[in-house]
């Protein structure tokens, strides 16, 4: 009898270990990303900026750069986040921003070449919105209202500066960090 009991214990033990390992894997996956949806690059007070929107914007901006130049997805995401923030601040303060206002703000700037490309134009308009709304409400009140916005960025883009709402791509949003090399002993 003893020999027949051992086979039953072993599979049960493996099932328990497998279930425990699966639980840890699920917890480990969720812990690093909190509420991160892989299809969303950022949320601004509940408004989602999707990965598809970001990819389209980056592709649009890439059409305007010179060969050998690279477009930073983090910089484009920053512009898009701040465009949504500017839109929310404008609505809160009863400010209307028209395409004519945006075009006038961008005329002669280094962003004007983005205007012929629809996806890039949206990024340029996001930047123009920031400038226009900040001018209309005043720089300090605008910055104070920016700091009050709830922004969540997908950790794969880096860490968000909570005050300025800018993505720092040099830092990882991951719980895991690369280990630093051990110091080399001096002779």
N, C-alpha and C positions, 0 to 999 in steps of 0.2 A: 504494500500500500504506500509505503513511503516513496517508492520510486514513481508511483503514479501521481502523487501530490506535487512533486517538484516540477513536472512540466506545466501544471496549472499555475503555479506561482510565478514561474518565469515569464510567461506571456503577460500576466496581469501586471507584473512589475514593469515590464517594458512599456505597456500601455500607459501606466502612471507616469513613468519617466518621459515618454513621448508627449503626453498631455502637458506636463510641467514645462518641457522645453518649448512647446508651441506657445504656451501662455507667456513665457519669458520673451519669446521672439515677438509676439504681438505687442507686449508692453514696451519692449525695447524700440520697436518701430514707431509707436505712437509717442513715446516720451521725447524724442528729439524734434518732432515736427508739430507738437501741440495740436493746433487746429489746421495745419497746413493741408490744403487740397492741392494735389500736384497740378491741377488744371488752372489754379489761380496763382498769379504772381504776387498780388497784394490786395488787401481790403482797406478802403478808406471810409470809415464810419459806415460800414455795411455795403458800400459800393465795391464790387469786385472788378479788378483789372485782371483779365484772364491771360494765361500764357499765350493763347492765340493772338490776342490783341497786342501783347508785347512783342511777339515774334513778327507780326505784320509791321509794327512801328519800327522795329530794328531794321527789317528788310527795306522799308521805305527810306530810312535815313541812310542806309548803306548805299543806296542808289546815288546819293549826293556827294559822297566823300571821294577823295582822290585815291588812286590806286596805292596800295600799301598802308592806307589808314584803316584803323579798325573802329567799329562802333561799340561802345560799352553798353551792354544790356542794362547794367545798373544805372548808368546815367540816363538812359531812355526811361527806365522805370521811375527814377526820381522825377523826371519831367512829367510823366503821366500821373504820378501820385500827387504832385503839386498842382497839376491841372485840375484834378478832382477837388483838391482842397480849395483852390481859388474859386471854383464853381460853387462850392458849398458856402464859402465866406461871402461871395457876391450875392447869393440867394438870401442869406441871413441878413445882409445889409441893404437889400433892395436895389442892388446894382445890376444893370443889364450891360453885357458886353456883346457887341456885334462883330460880325466878320470884318466889317469896315474898320472898326476900332483895332482889331487884331492886325489887319493888313497895314494900317497906319503905324502901329507900334513896331512892326517888323521891317518896314521899308528902310532900306539901306543897311540893315543889320547883317551879321554873318549868318543869320537864320533864314533870310529871304530866299536863298537857293532851295530851301526845303519846300516852298509853297507849290511848285508844279507837281509834286508827288503826293497823292492823297494821304497815304499813311504817314509820310514824313510831315505833311502839312498839319496833321493833328498834333504832332509833338511840338511843332513850332507854335501852334495856337495855344497849347497848354502853357508854354513858357510866356507867351504874350499875355495870357490871362493873369498869370502871377503878377506881372509888372503892372498891368492896368488896374487890377483890384487893389494891389498894394498902394498905388498912387491915389486911388479914390478913397480908401479908408485911412490911409496914413501908414507909414512903414512900421512904427512901433505897435499900433493896434493890430495890424495885419500879422506881424510875427507872434503876438500874443495869441491870436486866434488860430494860427497855424499850430502852435504848441498844444492847444486844447483838442486838436483833432485826434481821433483814435485811428491809428494806422498799424496794420499788421502786414509784415512782408514775409513771403515764403523764405525760410532759412537758407535755401540754396543760393540766394542772391547776396547774403551777408547779414549784417546786424544793422538794425535801424537806430539812428540817433533820435531818441525820443523827443528832444527839444526842437531840432530843426527838421525832423522827418526826412532825413536823407539816409540812403543806404550806404553803409561802409562795406564795400566788397572785399576789403583787405582782411576783414574778420569773418570768421565762419559762424553761422548760426547753429552749427552742429554741437552736440554735447561732446563729441570726440574731437580731440585736438591732436595734431601731429606731435610726436614726442620730440623734444629738443635733443640734439646730439650731445652726447656726453663730452665733457671738456677733455681736451687732449692734455695729458700730463706733460709738464715741462721738464726737460732733463736737468 
